[in-house]
Amino acid sequence: MKNHMDSDRAEKIIQALGGKKNILTLVHCTTRLRFNLINQSEVDVDALKQIDEIISVRYGGGQLQLVVGGYVESLYSDIFSLIETNLQKKNRVPRSIVNQLFELISGMFVPLIGVMAAAGILSGILTLTLALEWLSPNTGAFRILRATADSFFFFLPILLGYTASKQFGANPFVTMVIGGALIHPEIAIQTDTFINATLVDKGITQEDFFGMPITYVRYSYTVVPIIFSAWVNAMLEKKLTSLVPADLKNIFVPFLCLTITAPLTFLIIGPLSALIASELALFLTALFDFNPALVGALFGALWQVLVIFGLHWSIAPIIINNIATLGYDLYLPIVLASVFGQVGAGLAVCYKAKNRSIRNLAISSSVTGIFGITEPLVYSINLPRKLPFYIGCISGGIGGMMMTLYGVKAYVFSFQNVFSFSTFISGMGIDDTFYGAFLSVATATISAFILTLLLDPKKKPFRTHDNKAGLNECLDGSVPPNPSCSINEKIVSPLSGNIFPLAHLKDSTFATGLIGKGVAIVPESGLLVSPVHGVVDSVYKTEHAIGITSKSGVQLLIHIGIDTVRLDGRYFDCLVKQGQTVAPGERLIQFDIEGITQAGFEITTPILITNYDDYREIVVISDKKVEALRPLLVCI
């Protein structure tokens, strides 16, 4: 039986996206929910960020992407069950060709990525066991495991036939049958016969299809032919559906699609698309031949930028095509260096962190990075601090450049992680490129770690100033300003109550500092007052939170309680309007502490500086308890 809270969080996400009517499509990858929306302006980003499971909200490739980490499967299931009926009724709105292309590629490959990565890792491990002579290729154990690892890639035309047809809106089982025909044993044997005869210049009669010559091509492991075949079949199916009588559609539409599209694929679509795929692979190889160091450096440095915008999956078909056409790929090793560049920077942040919560978050995120999933590390640790992310990208570029100079190649597709080294071993065994891969990754990791230690300033989101007396003198104005006390803004407390660091909050959105830096207060009374001279930027419709920009430019967000958006305005009474000028002590919001707590919600209130990166340091002045309008924070 489904948990009520699971359904509730799915409903909250749907409502924040503008409701079911605003959602066109939903797919997911390993860490993200990817939505295509009718109108992105209807999205309530602030409401999405209040949901505990959502790490970050991103736009990329025409999609809205919710980074949710390990919650992706459960959230996808909960949301899809609520919107499935609506999705069936949707008519697509016009979108740019680029956005449609990214959507198609994501829809085709993202559902396959998990099992594809697993098969690639297993294949790499088996290659390693052969190289180290741990297993013999003539044993039953090796044959079964090899067949398991290889079957995904060998039967890829069938699997892609399903996902491609789903994207084109056609019957997926028809295209799966066409994919099966492409790799049918009888076709494969005949293909090998013609290819071998051509290689030895042995004359052989060319076969035809009712007078039309057949060009046999090896289709196992391929990507492009079945995608084009699925596209042509989808157009044909839509036309036939409008022509064939309703009583005959279930049989005759698939029959006609098979008897028309399958021969077209063998005669025209397959050979032509195989030629295109081959030329693309040769072009990408020529780029490396022209300047391998430059290509490796740029690709390694920019890979994580593609990850941020969710565009990295669009590279997957290119990599798979390279392996199918050339027998290897040069890009995957560069991706591994890029991954470990971010890991090195994250480990440095962990080493420097004084706050236990930040340290624990950095450790767990770095571990997921080691296993190939960098989103938690990028979004929660490196990107919010900016410089570690930049250093990770630069170090990834250095490692990527080394990968190309060493000539490292990936022989099977794999999710790039610590287990991926085995995929760099060719059928000839371990050679110098294998050790070059280790050296490249080590360089990316160590350089990122050292540079982050040396260059990243120590930002402490919660601390008491080492020289509080001296700082208080600056605050009181009893001593002249000096370079060590360059205060940009004094912020008084908007509440009376006990102080807690943000890292102690249960809500990860606040605890990780994704929204801003500052402090939390457990209020003693139900009155929130202005902490600065400024203007009210935003008043949430549920009246549980307010945004203010001070005269000097400090952007404040005050959020009364944890997850109190779910109260839908009950127990809150906002006393100001958006655009209103306020002064310290002016009443902002009245709230009922007893009513909120009895409803089952925490009253702990985060006071956040959202543009904290504009300042060298955010310093908490008060200890443990504070009175309203007493000094609370300073921005330095």
N, C-alpha and C positions, 0 to 999 in steps of 0.2 A: 504494500500500500504506500502511495506517495506521501511524503511528509508535507504537512500544510505549509511549513516555512519555505520548502523548496518551490512550491507553487506560487507563494507570495512574492519571493524574490524574482521569479520569472515574470510575474505580472508587473512588478515595479520597473523592470528593464523595458518591457514592452511599452508601458505608458510613457517612460522617459524618452523612448524613441518616436513618440508621436502616435502611439497606438498601432493596432494590427493593420489598419488601413494604410499606414505609411511604410510598411515593410514589404519589399519586393521579393528578396531572396535571403536565405540564411545558410551559410556553410561555416565550417570551422577547420582550424589546423591544430597543431599541438598545444598552442597556448592562447589562441584568439578565436572569438566569435566574429564573423565577418558578415555585415549586413549591407545589402543594396537597398537604398531608401528612395521613396518618391520625392520627398522634400527634406533635405538635411537641416533646413532652418527650423523645423519643428522639434528638433532634438533638444532635450534638456540635459546638457552636459553636466551641469552641477549636480543634478539629481542622480545621474549615473555614477559620478565620483563618490557619492555618499554610500553606495552599495558596497559592503565589505569585500565581496569576492572580486570586484573590478579593480585591477591594479592601475590601469591607465586607459584613456580614451584617445584613439588615434584616427586620422583620416588618411587614406592612401589608396591609389588605384581606383578611385571612384567609390570606395567602400568606407563605411564607418566600422572601425575595428575596436572591439573591447578585449583588452589583454586581461585574461582571467587565470592564467597559469593552470594549476592542476584541477581547477573547477570546470574546465572546458567541456568535458563529456557530459557531466550532470546538468550543467546549465543549458547546453545545446538541446539535450533531450527534453528538459522542462519547457523551454521556450518553443521548440518546434512543435511539441504536442498541442500548444495553445494556438499556434498560428498556421498550422498545416492546411486547414480548410481554406483560410483566406488566401494563402499562397497559390492554391490551385485556381482561384478566380482572378488573379491579378493579370492586368494587361501591362506590358512593359512600357515605360515612358522613354522618350528619346534620350540617349546618352552618347557621349563622344565615342568614336571608334576605339580610341586607346583604352578608355574605361571598360568598354565591352570586351576588349581583348584580354585585359587583366582578369576580368570576371570569368571569362571562359576558361582561361588557363588554370585559375584557382579552383574552379569547380571540377575540372577534369583531374587534377593531380593531387589536390589537398586530401581528398578521401583516401588516396592510396599511399600517402607519404609514410605513415606509421609502419605498415607491413613492408613497404619498399625498403625502408631503413633497416628493419629487422632482417630481411633477407640479405641485404648488402653486408651487414655486420657478420652474419653467419657465414656467408661466402668468403669474406676476408679471413675469418678465423680458420676456416678449413684450409685456405691457401697457406696460412701460417703453419698449421699442423703438418702439411706436406713438406714445407721448406725445412722445418725442424725435425722431420722424420718421426713425428709422434703418431701419425696414422699412415697406413698404406692405402693407396687408391684402389687396391684390389680387395678391400674388405667390405662386408655388407654394411657396416656402420657408416663408412665413408660414403658409399653409394646412396644410402637413404638420406643422409644429411645433405649431400651435394644436390640430390634431386629436389629436396625441400627448398634449399637456398636458390637454386637455379630456376625453379618452376615459375616464380613470380615474373622474372625477366623474360623467360622463354615464351610464356603465355601472355605477355603484356598487351598484344593486340586485342585479345579477348577482354581483358580487364578495362583497358582504355575504351574499347567499344561500348562498354556499359556506361562509364562516366561521361564520355563524349556525347553519346546519344541523349543522356539525361539533360545535358547542358543545351543541346540543340532542340529539345522538346520532342524527341521521337521515341519510338519503341526501342528500348535498349537491347532487348533480346535478339532483335533482327541483326543489329550491328555486331553483337557478340558472336552470332553464327558466322557472319562474314569474316570476323577476326579469326574464328576457328578454321575457316576455309583457307585463309592465307597461310596458316602454319600446319595444315593437315599433312600427315606423314606422306601421303602419295604425292602431294605438291612439293613437299620438301625434298623427297627423293629425286623427282624429276628436275627440280631446280639444281641440285648438286650435280646431276648428270650433265646438264647443259653447261654449267659453269666450269666443271672439270674438263669437258670436251673443248671448250673455248680456250682454256689455259694451255692445253697440250696441242692446240690447233688441229684437233681431230674433227673431220667432217661429220655432221649429224643433222638430220632433217628437222627443220624448225616446225613446231606444232602450231596449230591455228584453232581459232574458235569460229566455226562456220565461215572460214575464209579469211578471218582477221588474225594476223600474226600475234602470238603470245610472247611477251618478254618476261621470262621467269626471274624473280628477285627473291632473295632470302628475307622473309618478313618477321621471323622470330626476333625478339629484342627491339623491334622498331616502334617508333612513336608516330611519325608524321603520316604514313599512309592510311592508317585506320582513322585518324582524326578527319582527314579530308573525305574519306569514304563515309564516315558518320554524318558529315555536313551535307554531302550530296544526297545521302539516303533520307535525311530529315526533310529536305526540300521535296524530294519525290513523294515521301509518305504524306505530306500535307496536301500535295496536289491530288494524289490518289484518294485520300480520305474524302475530298469534296466531290469526287467523280463516282466512286463505287457505291452502290446502294447500301443502306444501313444494315440490312440483313446479311450482307455478304462481307462486310468490312473485316470482321475478326479473322477470316481465313484468307481472303483474296488480297487485302492490302499487304500483309506480310509476305504472301506468295509472290506477288508482283515485285515487291521491294527486293526480295532475295534474287529473283531471276533476272532483274535488271541491274541492281547495284553491284552484286558480286562479280559478274562478268566485266562491268565497267571498271571495277577496282583492279582486276587482273590485267585488263587490256590498256587502260589509260591512267587511272588515278594512282594506282600503286607504283608503276614504273616512273611516272612523272614526279610524284612526291618523294620517292626514294632518291631520284636525281637531285631534287631541291635539297633534301636532307644531307646528301653527300657533299654538295657544293657549300652548304652552310658550315659543315664540319671542317672542310678544307679552308674556308675563309677564316674561321676562328683560329685554326692552326697557323695560318699565314700571319695573323696578328702577332702570335708568339714569336714566330721566326723573325719578324720585322724588328721587334724590340721586346724581348721576353721580360726584362727587368722592369720596364715601364708598365707593361700590362699587369704584371704581378703586383707591383706596388699600388697601382690605382685600384685594381679589383679588390685587393686585400684591405685597403684603407676605406673603400666605399661600401663594402659588403654590409656592415652593421647599419649604415644609413638606409640601405634597402630594407633591412630587417625592421627598422623603426617604422617605416611606411608600409610594411607588410607586402613589399613587392618582390621579396627574395624568391618566393615560390615560382615566379614567372621564369626564373633561370632553370628550373628543374627539367623542362623538356629539352632544353639545349644541351644540358649535361648528359641526359639519357641518350639523346641522339648521337652525341659524340662517342659514347661508349659503344652504341650499336653499330655506328658507321666505321669508326677508327679502331675500336677495340680498347680505347682508353679515353680519359678526360684529363685536361690540364687545369681546370678551374677548381675542382673539389679540394685538392691539396691547399690551394690559396685560402679557401673558406675556412679550413681547419686552423690556419695561422691567424686568421681574423678572429675566430672564436676565442683562441687562447690569448690574444692581445687584450680582449676585454676581461678575461679571467685574471690575467696578471694585474691589471689595474684594480679590479675588485678586491683581490687579495691584499693589495697595498692599502686600500681604504680600510679593510678589516684590521690590518696590522696597526694602523694609526688611530683607529677609533678608540675613544675613551669610554663612550657610552656602550653599555653591554648590549642593549637592544640593537643598536646600529651594527655592532660587531657580529652578533648572531645572525642578523639579516644578511650581512655581507658574506658570512661563511656559507649559509645555506644557498644563497644566490650563486656564489662562485662554484659550489658543488654541482648545481644544475647546469651551469655553464660548461663545466668539465664534461658533462654528459651530453653536450650539444644544444641545450636550450638556454639561450642567452637573454631572452626577454626579461625574466625577473631580475637578472643582474643589471641589465642596461637601464630598465625603467626605475628600479627602486634604489640603485646605488650609484652607478656611473653617470647616467644622463642628468639626474638632478644636480650633481656636482659639476657637470660640464667638463672640467679639465680632465678627470679620469677617463671620460668617454673619448675625448679628443686624443688623449695619449694612447688609449687602447686601439683606436683607428690607425694612428700613425705606426704603432708597433705591429699591428696586423699587416700594414703595408710593407713594412720591413721584412716580416716573415714571409709574406706572399712573394716578394721579390726574390728572396732566397729560394723558395720552392721552385720558381721558374728557372733560376740559374742552375739549380741542382738537377733540373729535368724530372721532377717528381710527377708521377702519373697515377691516377686512380683507375683501377681496372674493373671495379664494380661500383654501382651507386650505393652510397651510404650516408646516413645522417652523420655529419662531421662531429666526432667526439673522440674521447680518449681511445676508443676501440677501433678507430678508423685507420690506424697505421697499417693494420693487416691488409687493407684493401689496396695498399700501394705496392704490394708484392705481385710481380708478374708470374706467369706460368713457368718461367725459367728459374724462379727462386729469388732469394734476397740478393740485392746488389747495392751499389753505393747510393743510389737514389733513396733507398729505404732509410739509410742513416742520415742522409741529407734532410729528409722530412723531420726526423727527430730534432736535428740541430736547428732547423727553421722554426719549429714550434717552441723550442726552448728559448731561442732568441726573442721571439715575439712576447713570450710570457715574462721573461726576466727583464727585458727592456721596459715593458709596460710597468712592471712592479717597481723598478728602480726610479724611473722618471716620475711616476706618481708620488713616490716617497719624497723625492727632491723638490718637485714643482708644485704639487697640490697644496694650497694653504690649508691649515687646520681649521676647518669650520666646525664649530661646536654648537649644535642647535639648542642645547640646554646647558647652562653653566652659571655659576656665581662668580663674579669678577674677582680675580686674585687680590686686588687692592680696592675692596669695596669702600673703605673710608675715603680714599682718594677720589674714587669715582663719584661718591655722593657729594663731595665738595664741588666737583664739576657740575653736578646736577643742581646743587643749591646756588651755584654762582659765587661761592665764597672765595674761590681762587680763580685766577685768570685761566682761560683755555690754554692748553698746551698740546703739542703734537701727539702725545700718548693718550689724550682724551679728546679726540675729534668726534664729538657727538653730532650726528645728523638729525636725530629726532628723539625726544623724550616721550614715552608713552606711559600714561598713568593707568591704573587698574580700573576696568569698567565694572568690577564686581568686588564684593567683600567675600573672602572665603579662603580655603586651603589650596595651596599650589602643588601641582604635580607636573613632572616632565611629560611631554607629548609621548615619548617612547613607552610610557607605562600604560597608555590607553589600549583598550582591546580592539578598537577600530584601526585596522592596518592603514587605512587611507590617511589618518592623522599621524599614527605612530611612526610611519616611515618617512614623513616629511614630504610626501608627494605634492600636497597642496601648498604647504608653507611651513615656516619655522616659527617657533614661539613657545607658548606655555599653556597649561590647562588649569582651570580653577573650578573647585567644587563650591558653588555659591551658597551663602548663608541666607540671602534674601532674594526675592523674585523681581529685582529691578536691575536692568542693564543700562548703564549710562555711557556717554561718549568718552573715549579715552584720549581724544585729540581734537584740535581745531581742524575741521575738514568738511568734506561734502559726502553725503550718503550716495554711494554708487549703485547699490542694489539692495532691494528688500525682497526676500523670498516670499512667494505667494502663501506659503505655509507659516510665514512670520517667525520661524524658528532661528533664522540666521540673517545677518546683515553685513554688507560690505561698505567700508568707508575709506576714502583717500584723504590723507592729511594734506595740509598746505604745502609741506615740503616734498610730498610725493610718496610717502609710505602708504602702501596698500594693505589694509587690514580686513580680515574676515573673522567674524565672531559667530560661532556656531553653538547655540544653547542646547546642550545635551548631546547624546550619542544616538544616531539613527532616529531622531525625533521628527524627521520629515514624514515618517509614517503616521504621526498624530494628525496630519492634515490640518494644522492650524489650531487644534484644540489646546487650550491652556496657554495660548500666546496672544498678546495684544500689542502690535507695533504702533508706536506713537509718532513716527516720523514718516516722511515720504521720500522716494527716490529724487535726488537732485537738491534736497534740503541741506542748508549749511548748518553745522552743529559745532558746539564748543564743549570742552571738557566738563563733564558733570551733567550735560543735558540728557534728559530721559529719552531712551531709545525704544526699549521693549519691556513690558511687564509680563511676567510669566508665573504660573502656579506650580511651585516646586512640588507640593504634595500631590497634586493631580498628575503630574508627569511621572513621579516615582511610583505612584499607585498603579499607573497604567503599564508599569514594567520597564521603564526606560531610565537609563543613567542620566543624571543631571550635569555631570562633568562637562565643562564648557571650554573648548579650545579657543585661544586667542592667537590668531595666526598672522604673520607678515608674509603675504604671498609673493612679493617681489624681493625676497631676501637676497637674491643674487646681486642686487644693486649695492649691497653693503658688505663690508669686510667681515662683520661679526654682528650677531644678534645676542645681546647680553641680558640675562634675567637678573634683576636687582634684588627682588624680595626673596626672603627665605620662608618656606613652609606656609606662612599665613600672611595675608595682605588685606588692607582696608581699601575700599573704593576711593579712587582719586589719589592714592599714594603711588609713588614711582614703581613701575612694574618691569618695563623693558626699555632698553635704549638701542638704537641702530647706529653702529659706528662705521 
